[in-house]
Amino acid sequence: MRDEIIRPQLNALGRVALMRWLEKDPSLPPGTRKDYGLGGLLVLHDLEGWQGKKTMSWGGTPDLSWVSEHAWVVVVVVVGQAGC
């Protein structure tokens, strides 16, 4: 089940559209290969000193975000409150 959640879901056209949409995303280094899994954005290769292959992340309102690092089996959840 865990492997299915982090399996890339986009076809080639979808990946191109995602890369264009996120090309100026400040949270990842330029050129990061990305896809989308069942639970969020996937990093498709290791980023030295950053994130590992198949790291999944999601963020939304109100100030919620989480990251799951597949290789280390680490999950980080951040919850904040706007205006504090």
Phi, psi and omega in degrees: 000315181300320179296325180291324180296325182261010176286129177305135186253345187272147171277180184302317180295319178296321178295318178299315180297318179296315180299319178294318182294325184256011185298336179254019178293116183286350185278348179229148179299148177304142179086002179296125177281127185232158172212187178232131176258187181292339183245356180159193182288134179250138169266126188268358179211161178293138175244106185306127180073013187228270181226155178267167177304139179068025170287131181247139178221157179210145176213151180193188179265153355271101176053046177251140173204155175211155179224135176238119181262107188301311186293324183265354184053053180243136175234131178240129177240129179238126178234128179231177177232124182299141176087005179260000000 
